[in-house]
Amino acid sequence: QVQLVESGGGLVQAGGSLRLSCAASGDIFSIDTMGWYRQAPGKQRELVASITSGGRTNYPDSVKGRFTISRDNAKNTVYLPMNSLKPEDTAVYYCTANTWYGTDYWGKGTLLTVSS
């Protein structure tokens, strides 16, 4: 079992910055990829960023150049600094962990609100 706890959400003005963090605990050695998804009201959950155990990252075009995922394996934590935030970035952000066994774990989510 892997437990994920997100932190860092809140209210920020458009153009501002914020950093999300996600701390993993439990069977951390089983984790391969970690990442962030988001879900805005009335929309499907979508990938925001992911990073493999080898450091390979993946972003959708909507956040490329603005969001940068990083991973501190010593602290079992993944970070998501977000810059140039837009109102359309408003969503609940979920941390995910995918294990070598093919199991996916999700955090409870943290709300980011970007005001215009």
Wavefront OBJ file of the C-alpha trace (Angstrom):
o trace
v 0.000 0.000 0.000
v 1.082 3.529 -0.780
v -0.314 6.618 0.890
v -0.139 10.022 -0.776
v -0.694 13.357 0.923
v -0.878 16.539 -1.136
v -0.271 20.039 0.111
v 0.197 23.525 -1.273
v -3.127 24.320 -2.880
v -4.876 27.611 -2.336
v -6.000 30.843 -3.932
v -3.698 32.749 -6.248
v -4.149 35.558 -8.746
v -3.717 34.995 -12.450
v -0.077 35.266 -13.392
v 1.030 34.098 -9.985
v 2.891 31.032 -8.844
v 2.313 28.205 -6.433
v 3.994 24.925 -5.606
v 2.227 21.671 -4.871
v 3.877 18.899 -2.901
v 3.010 15.260 -2.504
v 4.552 13.064 0.156
v 4.461 9.312 -0.320
v 4.622 6.757 2.453
v 4.143 3.046 2.840
v 5.513 0.733 0.155
v 7.525 3.502 -1.490
v 10.012 1.128 -3.097
v 7.209 -0.195 -5.266
v 6.642 3.212 -6.883
v 7.698 3.750 -10.475
v 5.935 6.811 -11.843
v 4.518 9.682 -9.825
v 2.431 12.451 -11.192
v -0.318 14.978 -10.940
v -3.778 15.007 -12.431
v -6.404 17.691 -12.137
v -10.137 17.874 -12.421
v -12.009 21.090 -12.988
v -15.741 21.369 -12.318
v -17.707 19.678 -15.056
v -14.595 18.347 -16.770
v -12.790 15.049 -16.949
v -9.715 14.388 -14.924
v -6.586 15.120 -16.971
v -2.879 14.537 -16.659
v -0.869 17.571 -15.607
v 2.608 16.115 -15.233
v 4.357 12.852 -14.551
v 7.857 11.716 -13.701
v 9.276 8.225 -13.789
v 11.727 6.752 -11.325
v 14.383 7.459 -13.926
v 13.452 11.111 -14.135
v 11.637 11.129 -17.443
v 8.895 13.741 -17.447
v 5.710 14.209 -19.415
v 3.436 17.229 -19.735
v 0.414 18.120 -21.822
v 0.762 21.174 -24.049
v -1.541 23.173 -21.779
v 1.096 23.362 -19.003
v 4.397 22.967 -20.859
v 6.780 25.740 -19.968
v 4.709 26.761 -16.953
v 4.705 23.671 -14.723
v 7.785 21.639 -13.802
v 7.546 18.356 -11.947
v 10.423 17.164 -9.822
v 11.023 14.296 -7.483
v 13.099 13.973 -4.328
v 13.524 10.271 -3.777
v 15.278 10.800 -0.451
v 12.171 12.545 0.873
v 9.701 10.414 -1.095
v 8.158 13.629 -2.306
v 7.172 14.985 -5.686
v 6.829 18.692 -6.342
v 4.934 20.716 -8.893
v 5.952 24.359 -9.093
v 3.408 26.189 -11.235
v 4.082 29.560 -12.824
v 2.056 31.974 -14.943
v -1.121 30.522 -13.558
v -4.359 31.045 -15.459
v -7.979 30.900 -14.329
v -8.353 27.741 -16.418
v -5.810 26.057 -14.143
v -8.428 26.128 -11.398
v -9.095 22.539 -10.376
v -8.599 19.932 -7.730
v -5.101 18.543 -8.161
v -4.485 14.887 -7.365
v -1.163 13.212 -6.760
v -0.745 9.741 -8.204
v 1.707 6.915 -7.826
v 1.998 3.975 -10.184
v 3.787 0.918 -8.905
v 5.904 -1.651 -10.655
v 3.069 -4.106 -9.979
v 0.628 -2.031 -12.013
v -1.306 -0.597 -9.080
v -2.349 3.039 -9.075
v -2.725 5.100 -5.938
v -4.332 8.500 -5.577
v -4.191 11.242 -3.016
v -7.307 12.990 -1.774
v -6.597 16.105 -3.790
v -5.847 19.727 -3.120
v -7.792 22.653 -4.525
v -6.140 25.359 -6.593
v -8.176 28.428 -7.418
v -6.785 31.019 -9.796
v -8.646 34.303 -9.768
v -8.752 36.585 -12.788
l 1 2 3 4 5 6 7 8 9 10 11 12 13 14 15 16 17 18 19 20 21 22 23 24 25 26 27 28 29 30 31 32 33 34 35 36 37 38 39 40 41 42 43 44 45 46 47 48 49 50 51 52 53 54 55 56 57 58 59 60 61 62 63 64 65 66 67 68 69 70 71 72 73 74 75 76 77 78 79 80 81 82 83 84 85 86 87 88 89 90 91 92 93 94 95 96 97 98 99 100 101 102 103 104 105 106 107 108 109 110 111 112 113 114 115 116
